[in-house]
């Protein structure tokens, strides 16, 4: 059987309590009371809420995250997003209207290598 990309969807009428470990990508439209660990992309929709920390390769936030984001790649804070806590990423894009309360550390691995 051929490996296909895996995309898990948490619907808007769904609330999950606990830690999620996802092999693949995740789309959250509902509510998660806990942390998310994903090997790929996490997308958090406008009305979605995540009370814990999000750890992933890429994060696209349009909803709420209450305990920070740790990302190996790019984080996009959309115009409707609200992030509380620490943010670490290699790239950060912040759209007008996004709310971020916390501190950030953005380290582009390519620019670090060229500086040496």
N, C-alpha and C positions, 0 to 999 in steps of 0.2 A: 504494500500500500504506500502510495506517495505521500510524503509529508506536506500537509497543507497548513497555511497560517491559521492559528486559532484565535478567535475573537469571542470573548465572553461579554455578555450584555446583562447589566443589572437594570431592570425596568423601573419606570418612574413610580410605580405602586409597590415597590419592593424595599424592605428595610432588612439589612443584615447586621447582626451583632457578632463581632469577632474579627480575627485576622484573616485576610484573604491572601493566598499564595497562588499566583496565576502564571502558568507557562503559556506565553503568548500575550495578546493585547486585551485590554479591558475598556468597555464603555460603561460609565456609570450615569444613570439618569435618576436613580433613586437615592437611598440613604445608606451609608455604611458607618456603623458605630465601631470603629476599629481601624487598624492599619492595613495598607495595601502594599504587596510586593509583587511586581510584575517583571517578567524578563524582557518585555517589549514596551509598547505604548499604552499609556493610560489617558483616556479622554473623560473629562468630568463635565457633564452638561450644565446648562444654566441654572436649573432648579435643584441640582444634585448637591448632597452634603456628605462630606467625609470628615468625621470627627478626629481621626488619627493622622498618621504620617503616610505619605505616598512615596514609595521607592520604585523607580522604573527607569527604562532606557530613555524614554521621552514622555513628557507630560503636557497635555493641552487642557488648561483649566478655564472653565467659564462659570463654574459654580463656587462652592465653598470647601476649603480644606482648613482644618483647625489645628493641625500640629506639624506643619512643615512639609517640604518636598525635598527629597534627595534624588538627583537625576544624573545619570552618566552622560546624557546628551543634552537636548534642547528642552527648555521649559517655555511655554507660551502662556502668559497671563492675559486672558481675553478681557474685553471691555466690561463684562458683567461679573468678573471673578473677584473673590475675596480670599486671601491667603493670610493665615496667622501662623507665625513660627519661623524657623530657619529654612532658608532655601539654598541648596547647593546644586550647581549645574555647570556644564561647559559652555552653554549659550543661554541667554535670557532675552525674551522679547516681551515687552510690557505694552499693551494697548491702552489708549486713553480711556479712563474710567475704571481701570483695574484698581483694587485696593490691596495693599500689601503692608502688614504690620509685623515687623520682625527684622531680621538681618539676612543679608545674602552674601554668598561667596560664589563668584563666577570665575572659573578657571578654564580657559581654552587650551587644551593640550597642545594644539599646533603652535600657538604663540609662545607657550612655555618652552617648547623644543627649539624654536628658532632663536629665543633669547639666550640660550646656553652657548 
